[in-house]
Amino acid sequence: MRELLASAGGVALFLIPGLALAGLFPGLRETPWLRRLGYAFLLGVATLAGSLYALSALLEVPLRRPAIFGTAAALTAIGIAGWVRALGRKERRARRSLRTLPAPALVLALAGIGVTAGVFADSLVYPLRDWDGRMHWSAQARYIRHEGSVLPLAVVRGQWFINHPRYPVLMPVAQVAVLEATGAAEDELFFRSLYAAFFPALLLVVYDGARRWAGWLPAGLAVAAASGIPFLTFFPDGGAASSYSDLPLGCFFGAGLALLLRGKVRPSDGIAAGLLLGAAVLTKNEGTILAGFALLAAVLIPGLRWWKTRKLPRRLLLKGARVCAAASVMIAALSFFLYWRFQIPNRQDENYEEFVTAEHLFPDALTRIPEFGSQILVQTFLTWDRWIGFWWVALLVLVAGRAILKGRRAALSWPILLGFAAPLAIAWGAYTVHWNPAELVRVTWERFLVQGSLPFFLLLALALREALATGWPGYSKGTKHPPSGKGQSVSATT
C-alpha cells in the first residue's frame, strides 16, 4: 500500500500544479477536462522540475522537501489565480459530459485505459530493467539527490568517470523531486510511476488533437493503435514501462507542436507551447533541435502564404505572435541549459559536434546508406515482437489518405509531417557521422520513432479520416472537419 500511495503521490506532485497552471491559458481552459489532464501533467513536469532545475543552478537552492513543496505550492497558487480571474470572463466552456461521446469511441478508449493500467502496474511490481535508466538517468538522479544540487561534485569535477555528464537533467530532477517528496529510501523506485504517466499523457494529447482535426472515430483508432504497440508500452529499452527519456521528450515536443497548430489563434497559448518546448530542451540533447523544428513547422504554411501574397492579415500576425511567444520561452530555457552545461567538463561522451561538418555529411549522407539503411528497415518493419506490424498498416493508411497533403488540408498535414520527420532527420545525421552506424541504429532507431510518435499519430488520424471519407461516403455526413486547422471538430465533448 505504501508503494501505491507514494507512486500516486509522485504523479500528483506534478499533475496538481499543471492543472492549476492550465488556468493561465485560454486554450487549455477550454479543453475538455479529461483531455486537459494530458497537457496538465506535461505542463506540471515542465514547470515544477524546470523551476527546481533553475533554482538549484542559479541560486543554489537545495533540492529538498521545502524547495519542492514550496515551488509546487507557488505554481499552484499562480495557476489558481488564473482560474479565478477567468471566472468573471465570458469564455466558451467545454461540455463536461461523457454522455454525448459515441459508444464505439468509449470501446476504443478501453484499449488505452487497459494498457495504461498495465503500465502503471508494471511500474509498481517490477524492478527497473532498462539500460539507460540505470546507467545514466537514475545515476544522475542519485548524484543530484545526494548533494541536493544539479551541479554535484561528481559531475562538475572532471576526474570522475561519468557517462554523458553534460546531458540535460530535467527528468533526473523530476525523479529527485518524487523521491524526496515521498521520503523514499535509496532502493525504492517510486519515480517509475512518473515515467509511466507519460503514456496516458501521450494518449490524451493525441486524442485531443485528432478529435479536433479528424473526428472521434479516427481519434479513437489512433489511440487504440498507440495502445497496442509493445515497444511503446512495456519494452524496457524505450517504452513507457522504462525510465528512458525518449517518451517524455516526444510528449513535450509533440504537445508543444500541437498547441502551436491549434486553429483558434491565441498568442498566450504560445507561452504554454514554449514551456513544453523548453522542457524538451532540458530533457535530452536533441530536444533543442526538435523544439526548433516545432517552431519551424508552426510558421511553415503561414510563412509560405505571406511570401506568396506579401500581405499580413490579422490572423497571420496572431500566429506570428504565438510562435514568437513560444520561441522566447524556449530560447530562455536554452540559454539556461547552456549556462548550466558550461560548468561541466565533457568526458566519456560522443561529441557529435566535432563530426557535424560538410566534410563528414557530404557525400557520406548518401554513400553510407548501405551501412545502416538495411538495419533501419529491419528495425521498422521486421521486428514483430516490438511493433507487431504497425508500420506496415500505418504505411497503407498514409497511402490511402495521401490527399491530406494537398489543397487546404496541407496547411495542417505538412507541419505535422515535419514534426514526425524531425527526430528521424536527427537520427539520419547521427548515423551519417558515427563510426559504427549499424550498431547505433540497432540501439537508437526505435527510440527516435518514439520521439516522433505523437505527431505521427496525429498524422495517422488525419489520413484515417481521409481514407474513411473516400471509401465510406456516409462517414463524413453531418460532421464538420476543418482541414486547415480552423475551429473545432464535431463537438468539444470529452
ZAKOL-983570 format. One line per 5 residues: number of its first residue (from 1); their letters; for each residue x, y, z of C-alpha. Coordinates in steps of 0.2 Angstrom, whole numbers. Last residue first. Example, Ala and Ser with C-alpha at 12.3 -4.5 7.8 and 13.67 -1.06 7.14 Angstrom:
# residues 2
2 = sa = 68,-5,36; 62,-22,39 .
***
This chain:
# residues 494
494 = ttasv = -74,73,-119; -86,85,-128; -80,99,-139; -90,94,-154; -89,88,-172 .
489 = sqgkg = -72,96,-175; -65,113,-169; -61,129,-177; -48,131,-190; -35,118,-193 .
484 = spphk = -34,119,-212; -44,103,-214; -58,110,-203; -69,95,-201; -88,97,-198 .
479 = tgksy = -98,81,-197; -115,78,-203; -111,67,-217; -92,62,-217; -95,43,-214 .
474 = gpwgt = -108,41,-227; -95,42,-241; -86,26,-235; -71,23,-245; -66,41,-248 .
469 = alaer = -72,48,-231; -64,34,-222; -47,36,-231; -47,55,-227; -52,52,-209 .
464 = lalal = -38,39,-207; -25,50,-215; -29,64,-202; -28,51,-188; -12,45,-195 .
459 = llffp = -5,62,-195; -10,64,-177; -2,48,-173; 14,53,-181; 15,70,-172 .
454 = lsgqv = 14,60,-155; 26,46,-161; 41,57,-166; 51,54,-150; 45,36,-151 .
449 = lfrew = 52,34,-168; 69,41,-162; 68,27,-149; 66,14,-162; 82,20,-171 .
444 = tvrvl = 93,20,-155; 100,3,-151; 101,-5,-168; 104,11,-177; 119,14,-167 .
439 = eapnw = 126,-3,-171; 124,-1,-189; 131,17,-189; 148,12,-181; 160,27,-183 .
434 = hvtya = 145,39,-182; 144,54,-195; 130,48,-206; 121,39,-192; 120,55,-182 .
429 = gwaia = 113,64,-196; 100,51,-200; 94,51,-182; 92,70,-182; 82,68,-198 .
424 = lpaaf = 71,54,-190; 68,66,-175; 62,80,-186; 51,69,-198; 37,67,-186 .
419 = gllip = 36,86,-184; 38,89,-202; 23,78,-205; 13,88,-193; 18,104,-202 .
414 = wslaa = 13,96,-218; -4,90,-213; -11,106,-206; -10,118,-220; -10,103,-232 .
409 = rrgkl = -28,101,-229; -31,117,-239; -25,109,-255; -15,93,-255; -5,83,-241 .
404 = iarga = -22,76,-234; -24,68,-251; -12,54,-245; -26,46,-236; -24,28,-244 .
399 = vlvll = -5,30,-244; -5,35,-226; -16,21,-221; -5,8,-230; 10,15,-222 .
394 = avwwf = 2,14,-205; -3,-4,-208; 15,-9,-212; 22,2,-198; 11,-7,-185 .
389 = giwrd = 17,-25,-190; 18,-31,-172; 29,-16,-167; 41,-25,-154; 38,-43,-156 .
384 = wtlft = 36,-41,-175; 53,-33,-178; 53,-34,-197; 46,-17,-202; 55,-3,-193 .
379 = qvliq = 70,-11,-185; 73,-22,-201; 71,-6,-212; 83,4,-201; 96,-10,-202 .
374 = sgfep = 95,-11,-221; 99,8,-221; 114,7,-209; 129,3,-219; 121,4,-236 .
369 = irtla = 116,22,-233; 135,27,-230; 137,34,-248; 122,46,-246; 125,56,-231 .
364 = dpflh = 143,52,-233; 144,64,-248; 143,76,-239; 140,75,-221; 158,72,-215 .
359 = eatvf = 166,85,-225; 152,97,-223; 154,96,-204; 145,88,-190; 159,77,-183 .
354 = eeyne = 165,88,-169; 148,92,-164; 144,74,-162; 155,73,-146; 151,55,-140 .
349 = dqrnp = 153,55,-121; 165,48,-108; 171,66,-104; 165,84,-105; 169,97,-91 .
344 = iqfrw = 153,104,-83; 151,122,-79; 146,127,-97; 132,114,-96; 122,125,-83 .
339 = ylffs = 124,141,-94; 120,132,-110; 104,125,-101; 99,142,-95; 101,149,-113 .
334 = laaim = 91,135,-120; 77,138,-107; 76,156,-112; 76,152,-130; 61,141,-127 .
329 = vsaaa = 52,154,-118; 55,167,-132; 51,155,-146; 34,151,-139; 30,169,-138 .
324 = cvrag = 36,172,-155; 26,157,-162; 10,165,-154; 14,182,-161; 17,175,-178 .
319 = klllr = 0,166,-177; -8,182,-172; 0,192,-186; -6,178,-198; -24,180,-191 .
314 = rplkr = -23,199,-193; -19,198,-211; -1,201,-217; 0,203,-235; 15,199,-246 .
309 = tkwwr = 4,187,-256; 16,172,-260; 29,175,-246; 15,178,-234; 7,162,-238 .
304 = lgpil = 23,152,-237; 26,160,-220; 9,155,-214; 12,137,-220; 29,134,-212 .
299 = vaall = 27,145,-197; 22,131,-185; 33,119,-193; 48,130,-190; 44,132,-172 .
294 = afgal = 42,113,-170; 58,110,-179; 67,122,-167; 60,112,-152; 66,96,-160 .
289 = itgen = 84,103,-162; 84,109,-144; 77,92,-138; 91,83,-147; 102,85,-131 .
284 = ktlva = 88,77,-120; 76,83,-107; 80,102,-104; 77,107,-122; 61,97,-122 .
279 = aglll = 56,106,-106; 58,122,-116; 47,115,-129; 33,112,-116; 35,129,-108 .
274 = gaaig = 35,137,-126; 19,128,-130; 11,136,-114; 18,153,-119; 11,151,-137 .
269 = dsprv = -6,148,-129; -5,167,-124; -3,172,-143; -21,165,-146; -25,158,-163 .
264 = kgrll = -40,147,-164; -35,133,-176; -22,124,-165; -5,122,-173; 6,129,-159 .
259 = lalga = -3,119,-146; 0,103,-156; 19,107,-158; 20,109,-139; 11,93,-136 .
254 = gffcg = 23,84,-149; 39,91,-141; 35,88,-123; 27,71,-127; 42,65,-138 .
249 = lplds = 54,71,-124; 45,61,-111; 44,46,-122; 63,47,-126; 69,50,-108 .
244 = yssaa = 71,31,-104; 64,26,-87; 56,10,-94; 37,5,-93; 33,19,-105 .
239 = ggdpf = 44,11,-119; 62,14,-123; 73,-1,-119; 61,-10,-106; 48,-14,-118 .
234 = ftlfp = 31,-12,-110; 22,2,-119; 29,10,-134; 38,-6,-139; 23,-16,-137 .
229 = igsaa = 12,-6,-149; -7,-9,-145; -10,7,-135; -4,18,-150; -16,9,-162 .
224 = avalg = -31,11,-150; -27,30,-148; -26,32,-167; -42,22,-169; -51,33,-156 .
219 = aplwg = -45,49,-165; -50,42,-182; -68,39,-175; -70,55,-165; -66,67,-178 .
214 = awrra = -51,72,-188; -45,89,-183; -52,92,-166; -53,74,-161; -36,70,-168 .
209 = gdyvv = -28,84,-157; -37,79,-141; -35,61,-144; -16,63,-147; -15,74,-131 .
204 = lllap = -24,61,-121; -14,46,-127; 3,54,-124; -2,59,-107; -8,41,-104 .
199 = ffaay = 10,36,-108; 19,50,-99; 11,43,-83; 23,28,-83; 38,39,-82 .
194 = lsrff = 31,47,-65; 26,30,-60; 44,24,-60; 48,38,-48; 43,27,-33 .
189 = ledea = 59,17,-36; 64,12,-18; 82,7,-16; 89,23,-9; 74,25,3 .
184 = agtae = 59,36,-2; 54,50,8; 39,54,-4; 43,72,-8; 62,67,-9 .
179 = lvavq = 60,53,-21; 47,62,-31; 58,78,-33; 73,68,-36; 65,59,-51 .
174 = avpml = 59,76,-58; 77,82,-56; 83,66,-65; 70,70,-79; 76,88,-81 .
169 = vpyrp = 94,83,-82; 101,89,-98; 116,78,-104; 133,86,-100; 139,72,-89 .
164 = hnifw = 136,59,-103; 144,44,-94; 153,49,-78; 171,44,-73; 176,57,-60 .
159 = qgrvv = 192,67,-64; 182,81,-72; 175,88,-56; 157,95,-60; 148,79,-61 .
154 = alplv = 155,70,-46; 154,87,-37; 136,89,-39; 129,103,-51; 110,99,-51 .
149 = sgehr = 111,101,-32; 104,92,-17; 121,84,-14; 115,66,-13; 99,69,-23 .
144 = iyraq = 109,76,-38; 122,61,-38; 107,49,-36; 97,57,-50; 112,56,-62 .
139 = aswhm = 113,38,-59; 95,36,-62; 96,45,-79; 113,37,-84; 117,18,-82 .
134 = rgdwd = 101,13,-73; 88,21,-84; 99,19,-99; 99,1,-98; 81,-4,-93 .
129 = rlpyv = 75,-16,-80; 69,-6,-65; 61,-18,-53; 44,-25,-57; 28,-23,-47 .
124 = lsdaf = 23,-4,-46; 30,2,-63; 22,-14,-71; 5,-10,-63; 6,8,-70 .
119 = vgatv = 9,1,-87; -5,-12,-86; -17,2,-80; -12,12,-96; -15,-3,-107 .
114 = gigal = -32,-6,-100; -37,13,-101; -30,14,-119; -39,-1,-125; -55,5,-116 .
109 = alvla = -55,21,-126; -59,11,-142; -75,5,-133; -79,23,-127; -77,29,-145 .
104 = paplt = -89,15,-151; -102,22,-139; -102,39,-146; -97,53,-134; -113,63,-129 .
99 = rlsrr = -114,55,-112; -96,59,-107; -101,76,-100; -90,91,-97; -95,102,-111 .
94 = arrek = -81,114,-115; -85,132,-109; -83,147,-121; -77,162,-111; -87,176,-104 .
89 = rglar = -75,182,-91; -78,184,-72; -72,167,-69; -56,169,-79; -48,179,-65 .
84 = vwgai = -51,165,-53; -44,152,-65; -28,162,-67; -26,165,-48; -27,146,-46 .
79 = giatl = -12,144,-58; -1,156,-48; -6,147,-32; -2,130,-40; 15,137,-45 .
74 = aaatg = 19,143,-28; 13,127,-20; 24,117,-31; 39,128,-28; 36,127,-9 .
69 = fiapr = 34,108,-9; 50,105,-19; 60,119,-10; 55,114,7; 57,95,3 .
64 = rlpve = 75,96,-3; 83,101,-19; 95,113,-11; 93,131,-18; 110,136,-26 .
59 = llasl = 103,151,-33; 106,149,-52; 109,130,-53; 97,124,-40; 83,137,-43 .
54 = aylsg = 84,133,-62; 82,114,-60; 69,117,-47; 59,128,-59; 61,116,-73 .
49 = altav = 55,101,-62; 40,111,-57; 37,120,-74; 40,106,-86; 33,92,-75 .
44 = gllfa = 17,102,-72; 15,107,-90; 16,88,-95; 3,83,-82; -8,97,-87 .
39 = yglrr = -7,94,-106; -13,76,-103; -26,81,-90; -34,93,-102; -41,79,-112 .
34 = lwpte = -51,74,-97; -57,92,-93; -62,97,-110; -51,110,-117; -57,127,-115 .
29 = rlgpf = -46,131,-100; -31,124,-111; -34,137,-125; -37,151,-113; -20,149,-104 .
24 = lgala = -17,154,-86; -30,141,-79; -19,127,-86; -7,132,-72; -19,124,-59 .
19 = lgpil = -20,108,-68; -1,108,-70; 2,112,-52; -9,97,-47; -2,85,-60 .
14 = flavg = 16,87,-55; 15,81,-37; 0,71,-41; 12,59,-51; 23,56,-36 .
9 = gasal = 8,55,-24; 2,40,-35; 19,32,-33; 19,35,-14; 2,29,-12 .
4 = lerm = 5,13,-22; 21,9,-14; 14,12,4; 0,0,0 .
***
